[in-house]
Amino acid sequence: MTTPRDTPASRRVRANGDGTVYQRKDSRWEAAGYVLAPGNTRRRVRVYGTTRKEALAKLTEKIAASNRGLPVPSAQGSVAAYLTYWLENVAVHHLRENTHTRYTTCVHRYLIPGLGKKKLTKLTAKDVRTWLNQLRTTCQCCTRRIDAQRDQPRCCAAGQCCHKLLPPLTLTYIHSVLKSALEHAVREEEIPRNVARNVRTGTPRPRRFEPLTTNEARQLLAATRGHRLHALFELALHTGLRKGELLGLRWEDLDLDAGTAAIRRTLQRTSAGGLTTLPTKTRASERRIALPSRCLHSLKLYREQQQREREAAGTTWQHDGHVFTTVQGRPIDPTNLTRAFTTLLRKAGLRRIRFHDLRHSTATLLLEQGVELVVIKELLGHAHIGVTATVYAHVRLRLQRDAIDTLGTALVGRETTETARSDGDEPPPCTALVR
């Protein structure tokens, strides 16, 4: 009579649902069992090991994950194949054209050359971390073969590496694109988890910007007087609107009698559609703001000027309702506005800044005037007040000095009061000191 102990290990009967384990002719051990698959179906999987214990452990791990509701990965292709699929079939429908272009550049320049050959199901957090560390310390002239595109050899081709490393913000952006792609792979049950989320790249320092001071802002406004787009620059500095929001304004969005403006759209140049009017950056960016009296006066004068230009242009006038247009009535290209702004800075004798720094200048000047952070958040159209607090956490030296002087005055006043008390008679215990 044969007992279970006498039965060979490869023929022992396992419980129902535990799968089977047996030894192959090549001496390896194979374990097979049914696990959860995408679409709420079940699929038979096979794992291998050099010993029975190793193969059984692999199968047990897969069955345990299946019992927790994690489907077995179905992707069999490489990371490069999935990233290409994600860009062409998923991201293109959820991102703006310019954002999709930046994602595509990031994928083809960094992600596919670095991780593209790995199997999607085999990608680990260690692989991502190792690749990011290598990207952080590798000269881009060498990695991207920039030397080969130059007429004369430089950097690594000449034996003198310039150590052109990627900025921390760029590394964080590359990491975020990879996380977005893998997150969708998890959502489609291609992989069980997003391994890129387990990698920490650190929080990069925000980009430093030098907003205009009060005197510099006055110089700029003085330089814009007499300029055709004086109303635009004045509105930008008083309200902090983005460049695209300013150029996307239509006369129907303005209520000059009530002194308000409805921010509903933005104007951008895309590679496919040219100058295109799009919805605002976020839902919070769609807002109604109050206009200062100076801007209302400038806008009324600009509307009269635009009417004279329309009469002078005659049949060549091509107006579609935008507030700020060219002499022929067409929308203003954002690049041309940047050129005009740079010329005005040079005329005013000011340092060169970005047009977007006018937005930072507005917020900083409002903070200096003691305006509440929540009011600035509503004016700028930030989604959360934490964004406003983070971006404008800097405090000018004058504000620091005012705060320190206020504290010093309070401390000196306290000492003076205590000295006066010690010199004279003590006040009655029931008397409260009123300041």
Phi, psi and chi 1 to 4 in degrees:
 res  aa     phi    psi   chi1   chi2   chi3   chi4
   1 MET       -  132.6 -179.3  176.4  179.4      -
   2 THR   -94.4  130.0  -56.3      -      -      -
   3 THR  -100.7  160.8   62.1      -      -      -
   4 PRO   -57.6  -30.7  -26.2   34.1      -      -
   5 ARG   -68.2  -30.1 -173.8  179.7  -62.1  -86.8
   6 ASP   -81.5  -10.5  -61.8  -29.9      -      -
   7 THR   -72.9  134.7  -55.7      -      -      -
   8 PRO   -57.3  149.8  -21.6   31.1      -      -
   9 ALA   -59.9  -32.8      -      -      -      -
  10 SER   -74.2  -12.2   60.4      -      -      -
  11 ARG  -116.1    7.3  -63.8 -176.8 -179.0  179.7
  12 ARG   -64.0  140.8  -71.4  178.4 -170.1  166.1
  13 VAL   -84.8  124.1  177.8      -      -      -
  14 ARG   -97.9  161.1  -68.1  169.0   51.1   77.9
  15 ALA   -64.3  157.2      -      -      -      -
  16 ASN   -63.2  127.4 -172.7   23.3      -      -
  17 GLY    94.8  -10.1      -      -      -      -
  18 ASP   -85.8   -6.5  -71.4  -13.4      -      -
  19 GLY    82.9 -176.2      -      -      -      -
  20 THR  -123.0  150.2   57.8      -      -      -
  21 VAL  -133.2  129.4 -175.9      -      -      -
  22 TYR  -152.3  162.6   53.0   90.7      -      -
  23 GLN   -97.2  133.8 -169.3  172.3   22.0      -
  24 ARG   -84.4  171.6  -64.4  160.2   50.4   96.6
  25 LYS   -68.3  -24.1  -67.3 -178.4  179.9 -179.9
  26 ASP   -87.2   14.5   58.2    0.7      -      -
  27 SER    78.2   -5.8  -59.9      -      -      -
  28 ARG   -79.7  159.8  -70.9 -167.2  -55.1  163.0
  29 TRP  -104.1  138.3  -73.7   84.6      -      -
  30 GLU  -122.8  133.5  179.3  177.9  -22.0      -
  31 ALA  -122.2  136.3      -      -      -      -
  32 ALA  -135.0  144.2      -      -      -      -
  33 GLY  -167.3  171.2      -      -      -      -
  34 TYR   -98.7  133.5  -74.4   93.6      -      -
  35 VAL  -132.9  168.5  -64.6      -      -      -
  36 LEU   -71.0  136.0 -177.4   66.2      -      -
  37 ALA  -121.2  163.1      -      -      -      -
  38 PRO   -55.5  146.2  -25.4   34.0      -      -
  39 GLY    84.7   17.1      -      -      -      -
  40 ASN    58.2   39.5 -159.7   22.4      -      -
  41 THR  -114.4  175.8   59.7      -      -      -
  42 ARG  -121.1  145.6  -57.3 -168.9   69.1   80.5
  43 ARG  -138.1  144.0 -165.2  179.3   82.5 -177.2
  44 ARG   -86.0  127.2 -171.7  172.7  177.0   84.4
  45 VAL  -118.0  156.4  -63.5      -      -      -
  46 ARG  -129.5  137.3  -59.4  176.8 -175.2  -85.6
  47 VAL  -128.9  159.5  -66.7      -      -      -
  48 TYR  -132.9  156.1  -54.9   91.9      -      -
  49 GLY  -159.7  163.3      -      -      -      -
  50 THR   -78.1  -21.4   54.7      -      -      -
  51 THR  -128.3  163.9   62.2      -      -      -
  52 ARG   -64.0  -37.8 -177.3  179.9 -172.0  -84.5
  53 LYS   -65.1  -39.9 -176.0  177.0 -179.8  179.9
  54 GLU   -67.1  -46.0 -179.3 -176.0   -8.4      -
  55 ALA   -64.6  -40.1      -      -      -      -
  56 LEU   -66.5  -36.3 -177.0   58.3      -      -
  57 ALA   -65.4  -40.5      -      -      -      -
  58 LYS   -63.9  -42.7  -69.1 -178.5  179.3  179.7
  59 LEU   -67.6  -40.6  179.9   62.0      -      -
  60 THR   -61.3  -38.6  -56.6      -      -      -
  61 GLU   -63.8  -42.3 -178.7 -178.2   -2.3      -
  62 LYS   -67.8  -39.5  -71.7 -174.8  175.3  -65.4
  63 ILE   -68.0  -37.5  -67.2  177.3      -      -
  64 ALA   -65.1  -41.7      -      -      -      -
  65 ALA   -63.9  -37.5      -      -      -      -
  66 SER   -65.5  -38.0  175.3      -      -      -
  67 ASN   -68.7  -24.0  -67.9  -23.7      -      -
  68 ARG   -83.2   -0.8  -67.2 -164.7  -58.0  -91.8
  69 GLY    94.0    9.2      -      -      -      -
  70 LEU   -91.1  114.9  -62.6  175.8      -      -
  71 PRO   -71.2  153.1   26.1  -32.7      -      -
  72 VAL   -69.5  139.2   64.9      -      -      -
  73 PRO   -57.9  140.5  -21.8   32.4      -      -
  74 SER  -107.7  -12.3   61.6      -      -      -
  75 ALA   -73.5  132.2      -      -      -      -
  76 GLN  -115.4   -7.4  -59.3  -62.3  -34.6      -
  77 GLY   -88.6 -174.4      -      -      -      -
  78 SER   -87.8  169.9   62.7      -      -      -
  79 VAL   -63.0  -38.9  173.8      -      -      -
  80 ALA   -61.8  -41.7      -      -      -      -
  81 ALA   -65.3  -40.3      -      -      -      -
  82 TYR   -71.4  -39.2 -176.6   78.7      -      -
  83 LEU   -61.8  -39.9  -71.1  174.3      -      -
  84 THR   -63.9  -43.5  -56.6      -      -      -
  85 TYR   -62.2  -42.1  155.9   78.5      -      -
  86 TRP   -64.2  -41.0  175.1   70.1      -      -
  87 LEU   -66.9  -42.0  -76.1  173.5      -      -
  88 GLU   -83.3  -23.3  -64.2  176.9   -6.2      -
  89 ASN  -120.5  -16.3  -61.1  -83.1      -      -
  90 VAL  -118.9  -61.9 -179.0      -      -      -
  91 ALA   -62.2  -32.7      -      -      -      -
  92 VAL   -63.4  -23.5   68.8      -      -      -
  93 HIS   -94.5   -9.3  -59.2  -63.1      -      -
  94 HIS  -118.0   -7.7  -64.4   87.2      -      -
  95 LEU  -117.2  154.1  -59.6  175.3      -      -
  96 ARG   -69.1  160.3  -67.3 -169.3  175.6 -169.4
  97 GLU   -61.2  -43.8 -176.6  178.0  -17.7      -
  98 ASN   -66.4  -38.2  -69.6  -17.3      -      -
  99 THR   -65.8  -41.6  -54.1      -      -      -
 100 HIS   -63.4  -35.7 -176.0  -94.7      -      -
 101 THR   -64.2  -42.3  -58.6      -      -      -
 102 ARG   -65.8  -39.4  -70.6 -165.5  -63.5  -91.5
 103 TYR   -62.3  -43.1  -87.7   39.5      -      -
 104 THR   -63.0  -43.0  -56.6      -      -      -
 105 THR   -61.3  -43.4  -58.0      -      -      -
 106 CYS   -62.6  -42.7  177.9      -      -      -
 107 VAL   -65.6  -47.8  166.2      -      -      -
 108 HIS   -78.0  -24.2  -69.8  -72.6      -      -
 109 ARG   -88.2  -34.2 -178.7  176.0  -67.2  177.8
 110 TYR  -121.6  -51.4  -58.4  108.0      -      -
 111 LEU   -69.1  -49.8  -67.4  175.6      -      -
 112 ILE   -66.3  -45.0  -70.8 -178.5      -      -
 113 PRO   -62.2  -30.6  -23.9   34.8      -      -
 114 GLY   -89.4  -40.7      -      -      -      -
 115 LEU  -125.1    1.4  -61.2  172.6      -      -
 116 GLY   -61.8  -32.3      -      -      -      -
 117 LYS   -79.0  -13.7  -65.8 -178.0  179.6  179.7
 118 LYS   -76.9  148.7  -67.6 -174.4  175.0  -65.7
 119 LYS   -69.4  139.1  -67.8  -72.1 -174.3 -179.1
 120 LEU   -61.1  -40.4 -178.9   60.8      -      -
 121 THR   -75.0  -17.8   55.7      -      -      -
 122 LYS   -96.5   -4.8  -59.1  -67.3 -176.2 -178.6
 123 LEU   -67.5  131.7 -173.1   66.5      -      -
 124 THR  -120.9  167.0   63.3      -      -      -
 125 ALA   -64.1  -32.7      -      -      -      -
 126 LYS   -64.3  -39.9 -176.9  178.8  179.4 -179.4
 127 ASP   -60.9  -44.7  -64.7  -28.8      -      -
 128 VAL   -65.8  -44.0  177.2      -      -      -
 129 ARG   -64.5  -44.1 -173.0 -177.2  -57.1  107.5
 130 THR   -61.8  -42.0  -57.0      -      -      -
 131 TRP   -67.0  -42.2  168.6   67.7      -      -
 132 LEU   -64.4  -39.4  -75.4  174.8      -      -
 133 ASN   -63.8  -39.7  -70.1  -21.9      -      -
 134 GLN   -66.9  -39.9 -178.8 -177.9    3.5      -
 135 LEU   -65.3  -33.5 -163.0   63.2      -      -
 136 ARG   -69.4  -27.7 -176.5 -178.3  -70.9  109.5
 137 THR  -112.3    6.6   57.4      -      -      -
 138 THR  -103.5  135.3  -56.5      -      -      -
 139 CYS   -67.2  129.8  175.6      -      -      -
 140 GLN   -72.4  -24.0  -66.7  -56.9  -60.4      -
 141 CYS   -62.5  -34.3  -67.2      -      -      -
 142 CYS   -80.3  -47.5  -46.0      -      -      -
 143 THR   -65.3  -45.8  -53.5      -      -      -
 144 ARG   -92.3    5.0  -66.6  164.9   48.9 -166.0
 145 ARG    56.8   42.8  -61.2 -178.8 -179.5  178.9
 146 ILE   -67.7  -30.0  -61.0  178.5      -      -
 147 ASP   -59.2  -37.3  -76.7  -26.8      -      -
 148 ALA   -66.8  -20.0      -      -      -      -
 149 GLN   -91.4   -2.3  -55.9  172.6    5.7      -
 150 ARG   -93.0  151.4  -67.7  170.6  174.1  154.8
 151 ASP   -69.4  -40.0  -62.1  -27.0      -      -
 152 GLN  -116.2  136.4  -63.2 -179.2   -6.5      -
 153 PRO   -64.4  135.1   22.7  -32.2      -      -
 154 ARG  -138.3  176.9  -73.3  162.7   46.8 -170.4
 155 CYS    52.8 -126.5 -169.4      -      -      -
 156 CYS   -65.9  -31.5  -58.2      -      -      -
 157 ALA   -66.6  -25.0      -      -      -      -
 158 ALA  -100.8    3.8      -      -      -      -
 159 GLY    80.1   14.9      -      -      -      -
 160 GLN  -131.3   87.2  -63.0  176.6   -8.6      -
 161 CYS   -67.0  133.1 -176.1      -      -      -
 162 CYS   -88.8   -7.3   65.8      -      -      -
 163 HIS    55.0   50.5  -60.9  -72.0      -      -
 164 LYS   -80.5   93.6 -176.3  179.0 -179.7 -179.4
 165 LEU   -94.8  158.0  -54.2  180.0      -      -
 166 LEU   -74.1  139.9  -71.6  177.6      -      -
 167 PRO   -65.7  153.1  -15.9   28.3      -      -
 168 PRO   -57.6  -35.4  -23.8   32.9      -      -
 169 LEU   -64.7  -36.6  -77.9  173.2      -      -
 170 THR   -67.3  -40.9  -56.1      -      -      -
 171 LEU   -61.3  -42.6  -77.8  169.8      -      -
 172 THR   -63.7  -37.9  -56.1      -      -      -
 173 TYR   -66.2  -42.9 -174.5   78.8      -      -
 174 ILE   -61.4  -43.2  -64.3  171.0      -      -
 175 HIS   -63.1  -39.3 -176.5 -140.7      -      -
 176 SER   -67.7  -35.8   66.0      -      -      -
 177 VAL   -64.7  -42.4  173.1      -      -      -
 178 LEU   -63.6  -41.7  178.0   61.7      -      -
 179 LYS   -62.2  -39.8  -76.6 -166.9  -63.8 -175.4
 180 SER   -63.7  -42.6  -61.3      -      -      -
 181 ALA   -65.6  -46.1      -      -      -      -
 182 LEU   -69.3  -30.1  -64.8 -176.3      -      -
 183 GLU   -63.8  -38.0 -168.0   64.1   31.6      -
 184 HIS   -70.6  -32.9 -169.6  -91.9      -      -
 185 ALA   -63.6  -36.9      -      -      -      -
 186 VAL   -66.9  -40.7  174.2      -      -      -
 187 ARG   -64.0  -33.6 -160.1  174.1  -63.1  117.7
 188 GLU   -89.0    7.6  -71.5 -170.4  -19.9      -
 189 GLU    59.8   34.3  -61.6 -178.4  -17.0      -
 190 GLU   -82.8  -34.5  -63.1  -75.4  -11.2      -
 191 ILE  -134.4  153.9   52.4  178.4      -      -
 192 PRO   -74.6  -29.1   26.1  -33.7      -      -
 193 ARG  -152.0  161.0   59.9 -173.8  178.7  -84.4
 194 ASN   -92.4  100.9 -172.8  -13.4      -      -
 195 VAL   -70.6  -22.6  -64.2      -      -      -
 196 ALA   -69.0  -22.5      -      -      -      -
 197 ARG   -72.6  -20.1  -74.4 -165.3  173.7  -84.9
 198 ASN   -84.4    0.2  -62.1  -29.5      -      -
 199 VAL  -105.2  128.9  178.9      -      -      -
 200 ARG  -105.1  123.3  -64.4  -71.3  179.2  -95.4
 201 THR   -98.2   -5.6   57.0      -      -      -
 202 GLY    85.8  158.0      -      -      -      -
 203 THR   -93.1  112.9  -56.1      -      -      -
 204 PRO   -70.6  154.1   26.8  -32.6      -      -
 205 ARG   -68.6  136.5  -67.0 -176.8  178.8 -178.4
 206 PRO   -64.0  153.4   22.3  -31.6      -      -
 207 ARG   -63.6  129.3  178.2 -178.5  -63.0  168.5
 208 ARG   -76.2  137.9  -66.3 -178.0   60.8   88.0
 209 PHE  -136.9  149.8   53.2   86.5      -      -
 210 GLU  -114.0   93.1  -67.4  -66.3  -24.1      -
 211 PRO   -67.7  163.9   24.7  -32.8      -      -
 212 LEU   -70.2  141.6  -63.9  176.1      -      -
 213 THR   -79.3  175.1   62.8      -      -      -
 214 THR   -61.6  -44.0  -54.0      -      -      -
 215 ASN   -65.6  -40.1  -68.7  -27.5      -      -
 216 GLU   -65.9  -38.3  -71.2  175.2  -25.9      -
 217 ALA   -63.7  -38.4      -      -      -      -
 218 ARG   -65.7  -40.0  -70.2  170.6 -179.4  163.2
 219 GLN   -60.7  -42.9  -74.8 -178.5 -111.8      -
 220 LEU   -64.7  -44.8  178.0   61.2      -      -
 221 LEU   -63.2  -36.1  -71.1  177.0      -      -
 222 ALA   -65.9  -36.2      -      -      -      -
 223 ALA   -71.7  -25.3      -      -      -      -
 224 THR   -82.9  -13.7   60.9      -      -      -
 225 ARG   -63.2  129.6  -69.8 -166.7 -178.0   96.2
 226 GLY    92.3  -13.4      -      -      -      -
 227 HIS   -77.3  148.6 -167.5  -82.3      -      -
 228 ARG   -60.6  -34.0 -178.5  177.0  172.6  -85.4
 229 LEU  -104.9   33.2  -63.6  176.4      -      -
 230 HIS   -57.6  -39.7  167.5   71.7      -      -
 231 ALA   -63.0  -36.2      -      -      -      -
 232 LEU   -66.3  -48.9 -175.4  148.5      -      -
 233 PHE   -66.3  -36.1  -64.9  112.2      -      -
 234 GLU   -67.2  -40.8 -169.5  173.1   53.8      -
 235 LEU   -66.1  -38.3 -172.3   62.7      -      -
 236 ALA   -63.7  -41.9      -      -      -      -
 237 LEU   -77.4  -24.7 -163.9   52.8      -      -
 238 HIS   -90.0  -23.8  -80.0   79.0      -      -
 239 THR  -118.5  -17.4   61.4      -      -      -
 240 GLY    73.0   22.9      -      -      -      -
 241 LEU   -68.0  147.6  -67.7  178.3      -      -
 242 ARG   -69.5  161.3  -59.4  177.6  178.9   91.9
 243 LYS   -59.4  -46.8 -176.0 -162.9  -59.3 -176.5
 244 GLY   -65.0  -33.3      -      -      -      -
 245 GLU   -69.0  -37.5  -67.3  172.3  -15.4      -
 246 LEU   -64.9  -47.4  -73.2  164.3      -      -
 247 LEU   -72.4  -21.2  -62.2  179.0      -      -
 248 GLY   -88.3   -4.0      -      -      -      -
 249 LEU   -63.2  139.3  -84.4  176.2      -      -
 250 ARG  -117.6  157.9  -64.3  177.5 -178.6  -90.1
 251 TRP   -61.6  -29.0  -74.3  112.3      -      -
 252 GLU   -69.1  -18.3   62.9 -169.9   43.4      -
 253 ASP   -81.9  -14.1  -58.9  -31.3      -      -
 254 LEU  -101.8  136.6  -59.3 -178.7      -      -
 255 ASP  -119.8   90.3 -171.3  -16.5      -      -
 256 LEU   -70.0  -22.5  -60.9 -177.4      -      -
 257 ASP   -74.5  -43.1  -63.5  -31.7      -      -
 258 ALA   -83.4  -16.2      -      -      -      -
 259 GLY    75.5   39.7      -      -      -      -
 260 THR  -131.8  161.7   60.3      -      -      -
 261 ALA  -138.1  134.7      -      -      -      -
 262 ALA   -98.9  119.0      -      -      -      -
 263 ILE   -94.2  106.8  -48.3  -57.2      -      -
 264 ARG  -121.2  -21.8  -59.2 -169.6 -179.1   99.8
 265 ARG  -147.2  169.6   58.0 -173.0   69.2   85.3
 266 THR  -139.1  150.9  180.0      -      -      -
 267 LEU  -108.5  126.0 -176.8   71.0      -      -
 268 GLN  -136.3  156.5  -68.0 -176.5    2.6      -
 269 ARG  -102.2  123.8  174.2  169.8  -72.1  -79.6
 270 THR  -113.6  159.1   60.1      -      -      -
 271 SER   -69.5  -27.7   55.9      -      -      -
 272 ALA   -93.6  -44.6      -      -      -      -
 273 GLY  -102.8   -0.7      -      -      -      -
 274 GLY    71.2 -141.3      -      -      -      -
 275 LEU   -71.3  116.5  -74.3  178.3      -      -
 276 THR  -129.0  137.3  -53.0      -      -      -
 277 THR   -91.6  124.0  -58.4      -      -      -
 278 LEU  -123.9  164.3  -58.4  170.2      -      -
 279 PRO   -63.4  167.5  -20.1   30.9      -      -
 280 THR   -62.6  165.9   53.4      -      -      -
 281 LYS   -56.3  -46.8 -176.5  177.8  179.8 -178.5
 282 THR  -135.7  173.1   61.2      -      -      -
 283 ARG   -65.3  -34.3 -173.0  176.7  -63.6  -85.7
 284 ALA   -68.8  -22.7      -      -      -      -
 285 SER   -71.5  -19.8  -61.0      -      -      -
 286 GLU   -79.8  110.4 -172.9  172.7  -20.2      -
 287 ARG  -152.7  170.7   60.7 -157.6 -175.3  -83.2
 288 ARG  -119.8  128.5 -177.6  177.1  -68.3  -85.3
 289 ILE  -121.9  156.7   63.0  172.8      -      -
 290 ALA   -88.4  143.3      -      -      -      -
 291 LEU  -106.0  134.2  -61.7  177.4      -      -
 292 PRO   -68.8  159.1   19.5  -27.0      -      -
 293 SER   -62.8  -34.9   55.9      -      -      -
 294 ARG   -63.7  -40.4  -68.9 -176.3   59.5 -179.0
 295 CYS   -68.2  -37.5  -68.0      -      -      -
 296 LEU   -61.8  -43.1  -69.6  173.5      -      -
 297 HIS   -63.9  -42.7  179.2   67.3      -      -
 298 SER   -65.9  -38.1  -60.2      -      -      -
 299 LEU   -67.5  -37.4  -74.0  170.2      -      -
 300 LYS   -65.2  -41.0  -69.3  176.5 -178.8  178.2
 301 LEU   -65.4  -38.9  -66.6  178.5      -      -
 302 TYR   -66.3  -36.0  178.8   78.3      -      -
 303 ARG   -64.8  -39.1 -175.1  168.1   57.3 -179.6
 304 GLU   -65.2  -40.3  -63.5  174.1   -0.1      -
 305 GLN   -63.3  -41.2  171.6 -169.9  -29.1      -
 306 GLN   -64.4  -35.2 -168.0  178.0   71.3      -
 307 GLN   -66.0  -38.4 -178.0   62.5   29.3      -
 308 ARG   -66.3  -38.8  -68.4 -167.0  -63.4  -90.4
 309 GLU   -65.0  -35.8  -67.9  174.0  -11.5      -
 310 ARG   -65.4  -42.0 -179.7  172.7 -174.0  171.9
 311 GLU   -66.5  -36.0  -64.8  172.8   -3.6      -
 312 ALA   -72.6  -33.2      -      -      -      -
 313 ALA   -74.8  -32.5      -      -      -      -
 314 GLY    68.2 -126.7      -      -      -      -
 315 THR   -74.2  -14.9   56.9      -      -      -
 316 THR   -82.5   -3.3   60.8      -      -      -
 317 TRP   -70.6  129.0 -178.4  -99.7      -      -
 318 GLN  -128.2   77.5  -59.8  177.4   10.1      -
 319 HIS  -100.4  133.8 -170.4   53.5      -      -
 320 ASP  -123.9   22.7   56.6   -3.3      -      -
 321 GLY   100.9   -5.2      -      -      -      -
 322 HIS   -69.5  147.0  -76.6   90.8      -      -
 323 VAL   -71.2  -54.3  175.3      -      -      -
 324 PHE  -100.3  117.6  -58.3  109.6      -      -
 325 THR  -135.0  174.7   62.3      -      -      -
 326 THR   -78.5 -179.5   63.4      -      -      -
 327 VAL   -64.6  -26.7 -179.6      -      -      -
 328 GLN   -90.3    1.7  -70.7   77.4   26.9      -
 329 GLY    91.8    1.6      -      -      -      -
 330 ARG   -84.2  159.1  -68.7 -171.4  -69.6  -92.1
 331 PRO   -61.8  151.4  -21.7   32.1      -      -
 332 ILE   -86.4  131.5  -61.5  176.3      -      -
 333 ASP   -69.9  132.9 -167.4  -63.0      -      -
 334 PRO   -56.3  -33.4  -25.5   34.0      -      -
 335 THR   -66.8  -39.7  -54.9      -      -      -
 336 ASN   -66.4  -34.9  -66.6  -23.6      -      -
 337 LEU   -65.7  -37.9  178.0   60.2      -      -
 338 THR   -63.5  -40.8  -57.8      -      -      -
 339 ARG   -62.4  -44.3  -67.2 -165.4 -173.4  100.0
 340 ALA   -63.3  -38.2      -      -      -      -
 341 PHE   -66.6  -41.3  177.2   64.2      -      -
 342 THR   -62.7  -38.9  -55.7      -      -      -
 343 THR   -64.1  -39.9  -56.5      -      -      -
 344 LEU   -65.8  -37.9  -78.3  172.9      -      -
 345 LEU   -62.6  -41.6  -71.0  175.7      -      -
 346 ARG   -65.8  -39.6 -167.2 -177.8  -52.7  113.3
 347 LYS   -65.4  -37.0  175.4 -176.4  176.2 -178.0
 348 ALA   -81.4   -6.0      -      -      -      -
 349 GLY    72.4   29.0      -      -      -      -
 350 LEU  -101.7  158.5  -62.3  172.7      -      -
 351 ARG   -65.9  156.5   51.0 -167.5  167.8   84.4
 352 ARG   -80.2  126.5 -176.3  167.7 -177.9  174.7
 353 ILE  -131.8  169.1   60.7  174.0      -      -
 354 ARG   -80.2  157.5  -57.4  171.1  -56.0  165.1
 355 PHE   -62.1  -35.3 -172.1   91.3      -      -
 356 HIS   -64.3  -21.6 -165.2   73.4      -      -
 357 ASP   -69.5  -16.8  -71.9  -28.2      -      -
 358 LEU   -63.1  -36.4  -69.0 -179.7      -      -
 359 ARG   -64.3  -44.0  178.7  175.9  169.5   85.5
 360 HIS   -64.5  -37.1  -64.8  -42.7      -      -
 361 SER   -64.0  -41.9  -57.9      -      -      -
 362 THR   -59.2  -48.1  -57.1      -      -      -
 363 ALA   -64.1  -41.7      -      -      -      -
 364 THR   -65.8  -43.9  -55.4      -      -      -
 365 LEU   -64.8  -35.1  -66.3  174.2      -      -
 366 LEU   -67.1  -40.0  -71.6  173.3      -      -
 367 LEU   -61.8  -39.7  -77.7  170.9      -      -
 368 GLU   -66.2  -26.8  -70.9 -175.0  -15.7      -
 369 GLN   -85.6    3.0  -60.0  -57.6  -41.8      -
 370 GLY    83.4   17.7      -      -      -      -
 371 VAL   -71.6  139.9  179.2      -      -      -
 372 GLU   -63.6  147.0  -66.5  -69.1  -22.4      -
 373 LEU   -63.2  -34.9 -156.7   62.0      -      -
 374 VAL   -67.3  -32.4   64.4      -      -      -
 375 VAL   -68.4  -41.7  177.8      -      -      -
 376 ILE   -64.7  -38.9  -60.4  176.7      -      -
 377 LYS   -60.4  -43.7  175.9 -109.0 -177.7 -170.5
 378 GLU   -67.9  -37.3  -65.3  -65.3  -25.1      -
 379 LEU   -67.5  -41.9  179.5   64.2      -      -
 380 LEU   -81.1  -18.2  -61.5 -177.1      -      -
 381 GLY    79.7   32.7      -      -      -      -
 382 HIS   -76.3  146.8  -74.5  157.3      -      -
 383 ALA   -69.6  -37.6      -      -      -      -
 384 HIS  -134.5  149.7  -53.5  -75.0      -      -
 385 ILE   -68.6  -21.3 -164.3  170.9      -      -
 386 GLY   -63.4  -32.1      -      -      -      -
 387 VAL   -65.0  -45.1  176.8      -      -      -
 388 THR   -62.3  -43.6  -44.8      -      -      -
 389 ALA   -66.4  -34.4      -      -      -      -
 390 THR   -74.7  -45.4  -58.3      -      -      -
 391 VAL   -67.6  -38.8  174.6      -      -      -
 392 TYR  -109.9   40.5  -57.6  103.2      -      -
 393 ALA   -75.0  -17.9      -      -      -      -
 394 HIS   -69.1  147.1   64.6  -77.9      -      -
 395 VAL  -127.7  132.8 -179.1      -      -      -
 396 ARG   -67.1  158.2  -70.6 -169.3 -174.9  -80.9
 397 LEU   -58.4  -35.9 -175.0   61.2      -      -
 398 ARG   -64.5  -40.2 -175.4  174.3   63.7   80.7
 399 LEU   -65.1  -39.7  -68.2 -178.6      -      -
 400 GLN   -62.7  -42.2  -63.4  178.7   14.1      -
 401 ARG   -66.0  -38.9 -174.6  176.6  -67.4  109.8
 402 ASP   -63.0  -41.9  -69.1  -15.5      -      -
 403 ALA   -65.4  -42.8      -      -      -      -
 404 ILE   -66.5  -40.0  -66.4  173.0      -      -
 405 ASP   -64.2  -38.1  -69.9  -15.9      -      -
 406 THR   -62.4  -43.8  -57.9      -      -      -
 407 LEU   -64.7  -42.1  177.1   60.6      -      -
 408 GLY   -62.3  -39.6      -      -      -      -
 409 THR   -63.3  -41.0  -57.7      -      -      -
 410 ALA   -64.7  -41.8      -      -      -      -
 411 LEU   -67.7  -43.6  -65.0  176.8      -      -
 412 VAL   -63.2  -40.5  170.7      -      -      -
 413 GLY   -62.7  -36.4      -      -      -      -
 414 ARG   -65.7  -44.8  178.8   81.2  175.7 -179.8
 415 GLU   -64.4  -40.5  -67.6  175.3   -1.5      -
 416 THR   -62.8  -40.9  -55.0      -      -      -
 417 THR   -64.0  -43.9  -55.5      -      -      -
 418 GLU   -63.8  -39.2  -65.2  -64.6  -22.4      -
 419 THR   -64.3  -42.6  -55.9      -      -      -
 420 ALA   -62.2  -37.1      -      -      -      -
 421 ARG   -67.1  -40.3  -74.6 -173.2  179.4 -178.6
 422 SER   -69.3  -28.7   61.2      -      -      -
 423 ASP   -78.0  -35.7  -66.7  -19.7      -      -
 424 GLY  -104.6 -163.5      -      -      -      -
 425 ASP   -77.4  146.6  -64.4  -25.9      -      -
 426 GLU   -69.8  139.5  -67.2  -68.3  -27.7      -
 427 PRO   -69.5  160.1   25.8  -32.8      -      -
 428 PRO   -60.6  148.7  -19.0   29.2      -      -
 429 PRO   -60.2  -27.6  -22.2   32.8      -      -
 430 CYS   -84.6   -4.5   60.4      -      -      -
 431 THR   -85.8  131.1  -57.0      -      -      -
 432 ALA   -99.4  134.3      -      -      -      -
 433 LEU   -77.3  125.4  179.8   63.2      -      -
 434 VAL  -111.6  125.9  179.0      -      -      -
 435 ARG  -109.5      -  -68.5 -165.8 -179.4   93.2
